[in-house]
Each structure stands twice: as C-alpha cells, then as structure tokens.
C-alpha cells in the first residue's frame, strides 16, 4: 500500500478521534518472527494492492474500416463536436497549427478515454474520418 494512502488513513482516523473524542481502534501487530525464520517476510499479512487499469486491447488493421465501432464513434463525435474541440483543435488542425496526433488526443479525451493510451489507436481513424468529411 502506498505511503500516501497510509498517511491519509491516519489523518482520517485522527480527525474522527478528535470529532468523537473516542479512542481510535488499534490494529493488532503481527506476532514477531525470529530473524532467521525462513518465511518471515511471507508470514506477515500483506495489505491488498491496487489493481492497474486493464491494458488497451490490440487493434487489427480491419479496425480502420467503416464497420469498426471505434470509427463510428469518432465519426459521430466529429459530426457534432463540443465547442472547445471545434473552435480550437479542429480549426487549428485545418490551419496547420495543430498536428493530427494532438487532435487525436483531444478526440480521445472528448470520448472519455485516456489520451495517453488511445491516441495512437484513434489517429488513423480520425484521419480517415476527416478525409471523408472533406470529400
């Protein structure tokens, strides 16, 4: 468990203690193990760890087609983009002051996805959708 989380829990316990004027519950310490005990580190109960975000699924090349669910979502969003995307990122891309990678990151953020993880995946889809929009 991270140190920050431990400190936050301690601070919350102190605040609750001050609020109720009651003693906070004491955590039982694990029984001490001899230093030469073989499973000394393994015997200490570990606290549950936070799970990382699941990895982004790999995209095959057929995902760029018009039938791709990601492509359809991108096209639908680009048809009616939010004002901040339309007035800054899309106009900047058309003027040449913003590159496609930055526009794709903004599209990922608009769709509620991590720009860090989804930009590479959405870049060809955004490019294709913008080409179809122009023609």
Legacy VTK file of the C-alpha trace (Angstrom):
# vtk DataFile Version 3.0
C-alpha trace
ASCII
DATASET POLYDATA
POINTS 135 float
0.000 0.000 0.000
1.334 3.409 -0.789
2.677 5.693 1.893
0.258 8.427 0.836
-2.722 6.157 1.433
-1.417 5.171 4.868
-0.927 8.811 5.838
-4.404 9.693 4.594
-5.934 6.905 6.659
-4.041 8.046 9.743
-5.185 11.629 9.247
-8.782 10.485 8.817
-8.550 8.408 11.987
-7.126 11.404 13.893
-9.879 13.672 12.613
-12.523 11.139 13.593
-10.904 10.749 17.008
-10.960 14.490 17.588
-14.542 14.698 16.382
-15.920 11.937 18.630
-13.370 12.134 21.490
-13.168 8.372 21.393
-10.094 6.208 21.137
-9.313 5.027 17.612
-9.160 1.282 17.159
-5.665 -0.090 17.435
-4.512 -2.516 14.809
-3.112 -5.755 16.137
0.552 -6.122 15.352
1.607 -9.426 13.821
3.481 -11.762 16.117
7.222 -11.175 15.856
9.098 -13.827 13.889
12.671 -14.827 14.557
15.092 -13.140 12.154
16.389 -16.474 10.859
12.879 -17.840 10.223
12.584 -18.971 6.585
9.186 -17.437 5.840
9.494 -14.306 7.964
8.603 -11.851 5.167
5.992 -14.200 3.693
4.226 -14.762 7.024
3.440 -11.093 7.519
-0.047 -10.455 6.157
0.105 -8.163 3.178
-2.401 -5.417 2.540
-4.416 -5.564 -0.690
-2.752 -3.759 -3.568
-4.485 -1.509 -6.067
-5.043 -3.086 -9.477
-3.745 -1.206 -12.528
-6.003 -0.283 -15.433
-6.544 -3.126 -17.889
-4.387 -2.852 -20.997
-5.828 -1.390 -24.180
-6.869 -4.226 -26.489
-4.766 -4.656 -29.640
-6.355 -3.374 -32.820
-6.089 -5.289 -36.060
-5.910 -3.486 -39.416
-9.560 -4.221 -40.226
-10.477 -1.895 -37.350
-9.851 1.103 -39.609
-12.797 0.162 -41.807
-16.161 1.902 -41.793
-17.603 -1.014 -39.813
-15.323 -0.516 -36.814
-17.163 0.570 -33.635
-14.307 2.953 -32.784
-14.542 4.554 -36.230
-18.302 5.020 -35.959
-17.906 6.685 -32.547
-15.210 9.019 -33.908
-17.336 9.977 -36.929
-20.394 10.612 -34.767
-18.369 12.796 -32.388
-16.749 14.759 -35.237
-20.167 15.468 -36.765
-21.185 17.384 -33.643
-18.012 18.157 -31.653
-18.057 20.175 -28.434
-17.327 23.875 -28.906
-13.836 23.710 -27.406
-12.799 20.939 -29.794
-14.396 22.588 -32.827
-13.146 26.124 -32.158
-9.602 25.339 -31.095
-8.316 21.890 -32.049
-10.208 21.285 -35.308
-9.730 24.827 -36.594
-6.043 24.651 -35.628
-5.670 21.366 -37.499
-7.272 22.888 -40.610
-4.953 25.925 -40.396
-1.921 23.682 -39.918
-1.010 24.886 -36.433
-2.026 21.627 -34.721
-0.857 18.179 -35.805
-3.072 15.135 -36.207
-1.604 13.468 -33.099
-2.733 16.359 -30.869
-6.178 16.398 -32.479
-6.476 12.634 -31.886
-5.578 13.104 -28.219
-8.315 15.742 -27.925
-10.793 13.370 -29.617
-9.827 10.612 -27.160
-10.397 12.990 -24.243
-13.758 14.020 -25.697
-14.769 10.371 -25.884
-13.833 9.913 -22.220
-10.834 7.738 -22.966
-7.270 8.121 -21.804
-5.443 10.333 -24.276
-2.198 8.630 -23.296
-3.460 5.145 -24.161
-5.872 5.821 -27.038
-4.174 8.498 -29.165
-2.171 6.045 -31.274
-5.231 3.881 -31.802
-7.514 6.760 -32.805
-5.062 8.667 -35.040
-5.755 6.687 -38.252
-9.477 6.717 -37.515
-9.556 10.498 -37.022
-7.516 10.988 -40.187
-9.876 8.799 -42.210
-12.966 10.483 -40.764
-11.603 13.955 -41.572
-10.752 12.899 -45.142
-14.299 11.614 -45.664
-15.702 14.811 -44.154
-13.751 16.978 -46.611
-14.735 14.949 -49.711
LINES 1 136
135 0 1 2 3 4 5 6 7 8 9 10 11 12 13 14 15 16 17 18 19 20 21 22 23 24 25 26 27 28 29 30 31 32 33 34 35 36 37 38 39 40 41 42 43 44 45 46 47 48 49 50 51 52 53 54 55 56 57 58 59 60 61 62 63 64 65 66 67 68 69 70 71 72 73 74 75 76 77 78 79 80 81 82 83 84 85 86 87 88 89 90 91 92 93 94 95 96 97 98 99 100 101 102 103 104 105 106 107 108 109 110 111 112 113 114 115 116 117 118 119 120 121 122 123 124 125 126 127 128 129 130 131 132 133 134
